[in-house]
């Protein structure tokens, strides 16, 4: 149980640092999009079916 908590905190910290780096505009949005933008795009692509299509194509390579 304690290991799961530690791993969860680590993952959360990575996302927070990623978001802070994006908010500070250390890198352009083109090079490093924010996690919020990434998840929004992933969500919309999964609803449209694009995500599954692109994933299948990538696995066939």
C-alpha atoms as a printed R data frame, in Angstrom:
   type eleno elety resid chain resno       x      y       z
1  ATOM     1    CA   UNK     A     1   0.000  0.000   0.000
2  ATOM     2    CA   UNK     A     2   2.822  2.369   0.853
3  ATOM     3    CA   UNK     A     3   4.576  1.664  -2.484
4  ATOM     4    CA   UNK     A     4   1.418  2.497  -4.420
5  ATOM     5    CA   UNK     A     5   1.150  5.792  -2.542
6  ATOM     6    CA   UNK     A     6   4.778  6.672  -3.306
7  ATOM     7    CA   UNK     A     7   4.329  5.872  -6.993
8  ATOM     8    CA   UNK     A     8   1.122  7.898  -7.142
9  ATOM     9    CA   UNK     A     9   2.826 10.912  -5.580
10 ATOM    10    CA   UNK     A    10   5.712 10.598  -8.045
11 ATOM    11    CA   UNK     A    11   3.358 10.514 -11.032
12 ATOM    12    CA   UNK     A    12   1.407 13.489  -9.685
13 ATOM    13    CA   UNK     A    13   4.648 15.419  -9.126
14 ATOM    14    CA   UNK     A    14   5.741 14.759 -12.707
15 ATOM    15    CA   UNK     A    15   2.457 16.141 -14.053
16 ATOM    16    CA   UNK     A    16   2.642 19.199 -11.783
17 ATOM    17    CA   UNK     A    17   6.224 19.955 -12.849
18 ATOM    18    CA   UNK     A    18   5.257 19.442 -16.496
19 ATOM    19    CA   UNK     A    19   2.351 21.894 -16.132
20 ATOM    20    CA   UNK     A    20   4.503 24.477 -14.315
21 ATOM    21    CA   UNK     A    21   7.178 24.286 -17.026
22 ATOM    22    CA   UNK     A    22   4.484 24.905 -19.635
23 ATOM    23    CA   UNK     A    23   2.937 27.786 -17.673
24 ATOM    24    CA   UNK     A    24   6.344 29.448 -17.379
25 ATOM    25    CA   UNK     A    25   6.739 29.041 -21.162
26 ATOM    26    CA   UNK     A    26  10.224 27.586 -20.823
27 ATOM    27    CA   UNK     A    27   9.526 25.669 -24.038
28 ATOM    28    CA   UNK     A    28   7.086 26.613 -26.769
29 ATOM    29    CA   UNK     A    29   3.706 24.891 -26.835
30 ATOM    30    CA   UNK     A    30   4.764 23.267 -30.119
31 ATOM    31    CA   UNK     A    31   7.741 21.539 -28.486
32 ATOM    32    CA   UNK     A    32   6.164 20.722 -25.110
33 ATOM    33    CA   UNK     A    33   2.373 20.980 -24.945
34 ATOM    34    CA   UNK     A    34   0.859 21.134 -21.475
35 ATOM    35    CA   UNK     A    35  -0.594 17.994 -19.929
36 ATOM    36    CA   UNK     A    36  -4.034 19.618 -19.976
37 ATOM    37    CA   UNK     A    37  -3.796 20.291 -23.727
38 ATOM    38    CA   UNK     A    38  -2.447 16.787 -24.285
39 ATOM    39    CA   UNK     A    39  -5.302 15.120 -22.405
40 ATOM    40    CA   UNK     A    40  -7.918 17.337 -24.100
41 ATOM    41    CA   UNK     A    41  -6.586 16.327 -27.509
42 ATOM    42    CA   UNK     A    42  -6.385 12.679 -26.505
43 ATOM    43    CA   UNK     A    43  -9.991 12.807 -25.252
44 ATOM    44    CA   UNK     A    44 -11.346 14.432 -28.418
45 ATOM    45    CA   UNK     A    45  -9.391 12.021 -30.630
46 ATOM    46    CA   UNK     A    46 -10.715  9.043 -28.685
47 ATOM    47    CA   UNK     A    47 -14.299 10.285 -29.092
48 ATOM    48    CA   UNK     A    48 -13.871 10.736 -32.841
49 ATOM    49    CA   UNK     A    49 -12.140  7.374 -33.301
50 ATOM    50    CA   UNK     A    50  -8.951  8.984 -34.580
51 ATOM    51    CA   UNK     A    51  -6.899  7.806 -31.618
52 ATOM    52    CA   UNK     A    52  -7.728  4.145 -32.227
53 ATOM    53    CA   UNK     A    53  -7.015  4.504 -35.945
54 ATOM    54    CA   UNK     A    54  -3.622  6.134 -35.395
55 ATOM    55    CA   UNK     A    55  -2.724  3.635 -32.665
56 ATOM    56    CA   UNK     A    56  -3.481  0.673 -34.936
57 ATOM    57    CA   UNK     A    57  -1.446  2.213 -37.756
58 ATOM    58    CA   UNK     A    58   1.486  2.790 -35.373
59 ATOM    59    CA   UNK     A    59   1.405 -0.805 -34.125
60 ATOM    60    CA   UNK     A    60   1.473 -2.112 -37.707
61 ATOM    61    CA   UNK     A    61   4.820 -0.422 -38.383
